Amino acid sequence: MKHCEHNSSCHFPPRQVISAFTLVELLVVIAIVAVLAALLLPALAGAKASARSAVCKSNLRQLGVALIGFTHDYGHYPADTYRDTSISPFTTYGWPAYLLSGVSSNTAVFRCPSTGSEFDWPTSRSPKGYPFPFNIDTGTSRFSYGYNHWAVANVSGYGLGGAPGSEVPESRVLNPADMIAIGDSDGNGVADGDIVFHRVPSAGGPQPTFPPGSRHKRGANIVFCDGHVEWAKQSKWIELRDEAARRWNNDNKPHRELWVSRSGM
C-alpha cells in the first residue's frame, strides 16, 4: 500500500457535492409553473373556440352553397316547414331535408362543433312520427342552425321560408349579399330550426322570439343568400336599427311598421 502522507504527487479525487432543491426553491418553481399555466390556459381555450368557430363557418358556407344550388334548380328558396297529414297534422322542418343532398347527405354539416352530441341529426322517427330526413320537429328538436323564415315579423312574408306551395321565388330576394339565410340558433330546443329578428312584448320588455345564438364569443355565425359568412355579436344581429332589420327582409328594407316593441318603434 502506498503511503501518501508526505508525497505531493499523490492526489485524491475531489469530493462530490450533491445539490438538491430546498423546500423554498421547490415552492417557487411550482408557483412559476402555476402562473405560466394560468397565462396559457385561456389562450389555449381561446384557440380551441376560434377553431370551432372556423369549422362552424365552413359548415355554413357549405349550406350556403347548397342553398344557392337548390334555388337555381327550383327557382325558389326551400320551404321552412313540411307537412304530411298521413303522418301528423303538425308540421316539421323541411329546409334541412331539402338542402341535405347539396352537402353530399353529410348530416354532420348541420351541427356546429360548439354544440354537444344532443344536436346530432338523428336517423330515427321524430316524436311527431316523421321519418328521416324530415324528422327535425318544430318546437322540440335540438338543432344547431336556424333558417330565416319570418324576417322582421311572423306574418310579413319578407323572409325566406313558408309552407310548401308558398315558397319565396329567387327573384324576390333583391340583395342576396345582404339577406340573412341560415345561422347559429340559440340552441334552447324551442324552434331551433328558425332564427328571426321578430320581437314580442314580454314582462321584461321586447325580446327576440328565436334570435341567432351566442355560442361564439357571445355571437353567431350567419351565411347570407350569396354564400358568404359573417360573425357578429348576438345583440348586433337583432338590434332595433334599420341597418340590422333590412338584412332580414327579402326586399332589403327595414319595415319599421312591422317592428313590435313596447316603445312603439
C-alpha positions in Angstrom: 0.0 0.0 0.0 1.4 3.3 -1.0 1.7 6.0 1.7 0.9 9.5 0.5 1.1 11.5 3.7 4.2 13.4 2.6 4.1 12.7 -1.1 2.9 15.7 -3.1 2.4 13.6 -6.2 -0.4 11.6 -4.6 -3.9 13.0 -5.4 -7.3 12.1 -4.1 -10.4 12.5 -6.2 -12.4 15.6 -5.4 -15.3 15.2 -3.1 -18.7 15.1 -4.9 -21.2 17.6 -3.7 -24.8 16.6 -4.1 -27.1 19.5 -4.6 -30.9 19.5 -4.1 -33.8 21.9 -4.2 -34.7 23.4 -0.9 -38.4 23.5 0.1 -38.5 27.2 -0.7 -36.9 26.8 -4.1 -39.4 24.0 -4.9 -42.3 26.1 -3.9 -41.0 28.9 -6.1 -40.8 26.6 -9.1 -44.3 25.3 -8.5 -45.6 28.9 -8.3 -43.9 29.8 -11.6 -45.4 26.8 -13.3 -48.9 27.7 -11.9 -48.6 31.3 -13.2 -47.5 30.1 -16.6 -50.4 27.6 -16.8 -52.8 30.4 -15.7 -51.5 32.5 -18.5 -51.5 29.8 -21.2 -54.8 28.1 -20.5 -57.1 31.0 -21.5 -55.0 31.3 -24.7 -55.5 27.6 -25.4 -59.2 27.8 -24.7 -59.5 30.8 -27.0 -57.6 29.0 -29.7 -60.0 26.0 -29.4 -63.0 28.3 -29.5 -61.7 30.0 -32.6 -61.1 26.6 -34.3 -64.7 25.6 -33.5 -66.0 28.8 -34.9 -63.9 28.3 -38.1 -65.5 24.8 -38.6 -68.9 26.3 -38.0 -68.3 28.9 -40.6 -67.2 26.2 -43.0 -70.4 24.3 -42.3 -72.5 27.4 -43.0 -70.5 28.1 -46.2 -71.4 24.6 -47.4 -75.0 25.2 -46.5 -74.9 28.5 -48.4 -73.6 26.8 -51.5 -76.3 24.1 -51.2 -78.9 26.8 -50.8 -77.7 28.6 -54.0 -77.8 25.3 -55.9 -81.3 24.4 -54.7 -82.6 27.9 -55.5 -81.1 27.8 -59.0 -82.5 24.4 -59.7 -86.0 25.1 -58.4 -86.4 28.8 -58.9 -87.3 29.4 -55.2 -85.9 29.1 -51.8 -86.6 26.0 -49.7 -89.8 25.9 -47.7 -89.2 26.3 -44.0 -91.7 23.6 -43.0 -93.0 20.3 -44.2 -96.3 18.6 -43.5 -97.6 15.1 -44.3 -101.1 14.8 -43.0 -100.9 11.0 -43.3 -98.2 11.1 -40.6 -99.2 14.1 -38.5 -101.4 17.2 -38.5 -98.4 19.1 -37.3 -95.5 20.4 -39.3 -91.9 19.6 -39.1 -88.8 21.4 -40.5 -88.4 21.0 -44.2 -85.4 23.2 -45.1 -82.7 20.8 -43.7 -84.0 17.9 -45.7 -84.2 20.0 -48.9 -80.6 21.0 -48.5 -79.2 17.7 -47.4 -78.4 16.4 -50.9 -76.5 19.6 -51.6 -73.9 18.7 -48.9 -73.5 15.1 -50.1 -76.0 13.9 -47.5 -73.5 14.7 -44.7 -75.6 15.4 -41.7 -72.5 16.4 -39.7 -72.5 19.7 -41.7 -75.7 20.6 -39.8 -74.1 20.5 -36.4 -72.0 23.4 -35.0 -68.9 21.9 -33.3 -69.6 24.2 -30.3 -72.7 22.2 -29.5 -72.9 18.8 -27.9 -73.9 15.4 -29.3 -77.5 16.1 -28.4 -77.5 18.3 -31.5 -76.6 15.4 -33.9 -79.2 14.8 -36.6 -80.9 11.6 -35.6 -82.0 9.0 -38.1 -84.9 7.7 -36.1 -88.5 8.9 -36.4 -89.3 12.1 -34.6 -91.8 12.4 -31.7 -94.4 13.6 -34.3 -93.7 10.4 -36.3 -91.8 11.9 -39.2 -89.1 9.7 -40.7 -85.6 10.9 -41.7 -84.8 13.4 -43.2 -88.0 15.2 -42.2 -87.5 14.2 -38.6 -86.5 17.6 -37.1 -89.6 18.6 -35.3 -90.6 22.3 -34.9 -90.7 23.3 -31.3 -88.9 20.3 -29.8 -85.8 19.2 -31.6 -82.3 20.5 -30.7 -80.6 21.8 -33.8 -77.5 23.9 -34.4 -78.7 26.1 -37.2 -81.8 28.1 -38.0 -83.4 29.4 -41.2 -84.6 33.0 -41.8 -88.2 32.1 -42.1 -90.0 35.1 -40.6 -87.8 38.1 -41.2 -88.9 41.1 -39.1 -92.3 39.7 -38.3 -94.0 36.3 -38.5 -96.7 37.5 -40.8 -94.6 39.7 -43.1 -93.7 37.4 -46.0 -90.3 39.1 -46.1 -88.3 36.1 -45.0 -87.2 33.0 -47.0 -89.5 30.4 -45.7 -93.1 29.4 -46.0 -95.0 26.2 -46.4 -94.6 24.0 -49.5 -96.6 25.7 -52.3 -95.8 29.2 -51.0 -92.1 29.2 -51.4 -90.2 32.5 -51.9 -89.1 33.0 -55.5 -85.5 33.5 -56.2 -86.3 36.9 -57.8 -87.9 38.2 -54.7 -84.6 38.5 -52.8 -83.3 41.8 -54.2 -79.9 41.9 -52.5 -78.6 38.3 -51.8 -75.4 39.7 -50.4 -77.3 41.5 -47.7 -80.0 38.9 -47.0 -79.7 36.6 -43.9 -80.2 32.9 -44.8 -79.0 30.5 -42.2 -77.2 30.9 -38.9 -76.4 29.7 -35.4 -79.6 29.0 -33.4 -79.9 29.9 -29.7 -80.0 26.1 -29.1 -82.6 26.1 -26.4 -84.7 23.4 -28.0 -87.6 25.7 -28.9 -87.9 26.2 -32.6 -84.1 25.8 -33.1 -84.6 25.5 -36.8 -85.6 29.2 -37.1 -83.7 32.4 -36.5 -85.6 35.7 -36.5 -85.4 39.4 -35.9 -89.1 39.4 -34.8 -89.8 40.6 -31.3 -92.8 40.2 -29.0 -93.6 42.2 -25.8 -92.9 40.5 -22.5 -92.8 41.5 -18.9 -89.2 42.4 -19.2 -89.6 44.4 -22.4 -89.4 43.4 -26.1 -87.4 40.2 -26.7 -86.5 38.3 -29.9 -88.6 35.2 -30.3 -85.9 32.9 -31.7 -82.8 35.0 -32.0 -79.5 33.9 -33.5 -77.3 32.2 -30.9 -74.4 33.5 -28.8 -72.2 30.4 -28.6 -69.2 32.1 -30.4 -67.9 34.8 -28.1 -71.4 35.9 -27.4 -72.2 36.0 -31.1 -73.4 34.0 -34.1 -72.1 33.0 -37.5 -74.6 33.6 -40.3 -74.5 32.7 -44.0 -76.1 35.1 -46.5 -78.0 34.2 -49.7 -74.9 34.8 -51.8 -73.0 32.2 -49.8 -70.7 34.5 -47.7 -70.5 34.1 -43.9 -70.3 36.8 -41.3 -69.9 36.8 -37.5 -71.4 39.4 -35.2 -72.5 39.7 -31.5 -76.0 38.4 -31.0 -77.1 41.9 -30.0 -75.9 43.3 -33.3 -78.0 40.8 -35.4 -81.2 41.9 -33.7 -80.7 45.5 -32.6 -83.6 47.8 -33.4 -81.8 49.7 -36.2 -82.6 50.0 -39.9 -79.2 48.6 -40.9 -79.9 45.4 -38.9 -83.5 45.0 -39.8 -83.1 45.3 -43.6 -80.8 42.3 -43.6 -83.6 40.1 -42.6 -86.0 41.2 -45.4 -86.0 40.0 -48.9 -86.8 43.5 -50.3 -83.8 44.8 -48.2 -86.0 47.4 -46.5 -86.2 47.7 -42.7 -90.0 47.8 -42.4 -90.2 49.7 -39.1 -94.0 49.4 -39.3 -93.7 45.7 -38.6 -91.4 46.0 -35.6 -93.0 45.1 -32.3 -91.8 46.8 -29.1 -93.2 48.5 -26.0 -91.8 51.8 -27.2 -93.7 51.6 -30.4 -90.6 51.8 -32.5 
